[in-house]
Amino acid sequence: LLMEQGEWTKAYQQFHMAEGKKQDKPGENLLLQGISAFYAKMPKKAEQALIKAAKFEKYNEKANLWLEQLAL
């Protein structure tokens, strides 16, 4: 919901707080954390989350596409 409202920093904080806690989809959390950090203009935090997300096979391709956006 925070992402839909454009509350990127708040969204990042929520995803970051969830990291490390028991989750059904930790890769998805990391991907969304990275995306929200990207839009919140926190490139280092975005990169860190997206690199972790890329380690999950299901999210590898999407995470790498976002990492390419960071490099632009």
C-alpha positions in Angstrom: 0.0 0.0 0.0 2.8 2.4 0.8 4.4 1.7 -2.6 1.1 2.4 -4.3 0.9 5.7 -2.5 4.4 6.7 -3.5 5.6 6.5 0.1 8.9 5.0 -0.9 11.0 5.7 2.2 8.3 4.3 4.5 7.9 1.3 2.2 11.6 0.7 2.3 11.7 0.9 6.1 8.9 -1.7 6.4 10.6 -4.1 4.0 13.9 -3.6 5.8 12.3 -4.3 9.2 10.8 -7.5 7.8 14.3 -8.7 6.6 15.6 -11.4 8.8 12.2 -12.3 10.2 10.5 -15.5 9.2 8.9 -14.9 5.8 7.2 -17.0 3.2 8.9 -15.1 0.4 12.2 -13.5 1.5 13.3 -13.0 -2.0 10.2 -11.0 -2.9 10.7 -8.9 0.3 14.3 -8.1 -0.8 13.2 -7.3 -4.3 10.5 -4.9 -3.1 12.9 -3.4 -0.6 15.3 -2.7 -3.4 12.7 -1.2 -5.6 11.4 1.1 -2.9 14.9 2.2 -2.0 15.5 2.9 -5.7 12.5 5.3 -5.9 13.4 6.7 -2.4 16.7 7.8 -4.0 18.8 5.5 -1.8 21.0 3.7 -4.4 23.4 2.0 -2.1 20.5 0.4 -0.1 18.7 -0.5 -3.3 21.8 -2.2 -4.6 22.4 -4.1 -1.4 18.8 -5.4 -1.3 18.7 -6.3 -5.0 22.0 -8.2 -4.9 20.5 -10.3 -2.1 17.2 -10.7 -4.0 19.1 -11.9 -7.1 20.4 -14.9 -5.1 16.8 -16.3 -5.1 16.2 -18.0 -8.4 12.6 -16.8 -8.7 13.7 -13.2 -8.4 17.1 -13.3 -10.1 16.0 -11.9 -13.4 13.9 -9.0 -12.0 16.5 -8.1 -9.5 19.2 -8.0 -12.2 17.0 -5.7 -14.4 16.7 -3.3 -11.5 20.5 -3.5 -10.8 21.0 -2.5 -14.5 18.7 0.6 -13.9 20.9 1.6 -10.9 24.0 1.5 -13.2 22.4 4.0 -15.6 
